[in-house]
Amino acid sequence: MARGAAADGPAVLLNASYDVTRELYRDVNAAFIPHWKQRTGQDLKIDQSHGGSTKQARAVIDGLPADVVTMNQVLDINKISESGLLSRTWADRLPNHSVPFRSTILFLVRKGNPKHVKDWNDLIRPGVVPIIPNPKTSGNGRYSFLAAWAYALRQPGGNEASAREFVKRLFTAVPVLDTGGRGASTTFVQRGIGDVLLTFENEIALALAEGQGAAPLAQVVPSISIVADNPVAVVDKIASRKGNTAAATAYLEFLFSDEGQEIGARHHLRPVNAAVLAKHSAEFPSIPLVSVAELGGWTAVQAQHFADGGTFDKIYDSH
């Protein structure tokens, strides 16, 4: 019996993930558990923990016993690696630098788009209320900030000063900074606050499919957005202590299989498998995407924008 199993029950894996992947991993778990049982004979239970990506990383560092982390930015897994819980070479252990899926930031508006929001510049018009989660605690919020920054830089005469002013005007208009993407969705969809929600396209697809809220919603694709990688890693020390290393590794490898990639596509995450992506290409808007690397890489943008005293603190504390 694996040490991760109770005396009379299955082995238990814990997946600590970011805020808007609940539905994705429910389906991944349902597919992987019988796959693992057939392969090894071992019964397996997979629990999920969700929250803002950065909050989740901090929870793991502070003791949340996650066997795997499935995040939306490398920065958070790097923080866990710096704590000694997993290898600093974690990104080299799985295909595509341990990134099975990608996403991007799009806009969700209310029926008829009454504020006529079509692009990033419309978000800072007087009277438009955007909803974005906190970039200090949420990868969703960080990607939204960086996409807005990249848009501003690419405008005629754009530079760092104009980009700073743009994101200041944008976040000054945000009435509440939820800690994660699902909280921001709840604020916009269920509480009816705001005119436009900035979030991952898979979260927008879920909101549209479920028809949540008092009024119908619509998706808006801006002129430019950002590549949002979804990296994954085994938390070595925790998985080893629980006797779950083999199952945890196989669980993440499954995400790169054809079946795992198809599950991701069904949940509107962009597969990294070119054949699977091509099969579903009509489901993903064609849009110019800026990478974080083009903006200097995660280490640089974290230090510049999101560390204590960085751009975000300066623009938000001053509003």
Secondary structure, 3 states (H helix, E strand, C coil): CCCCECCCCCEEEEEEECCCCHHHHHHHHHHHHHHHHHHHCCCEEEEEEECCHHHHHHHHHCCCCCCEEECCCHHHHHHHHHCCCCCCCHHHCCHHHHCCEEECEEEEEECCCCCCCCCHHHHHCCCCCEECCCCCCCHHHHHHHHHHHHHHHCCCCCCHHHHHHHHHHHHHCCCCCCCCHHHHHHHHHHCCCCCEEEEEHHHHHHHHHHCCCCCCEEEECCCCEECEEECEEECHHHHHHCCCHHHHHHHHHHHCCHHHHHHHHHCCCEECCHHHHHHCHHHCCCCCEECCHHHCCHHHHHHHHHCCCCHHHHHHHCC
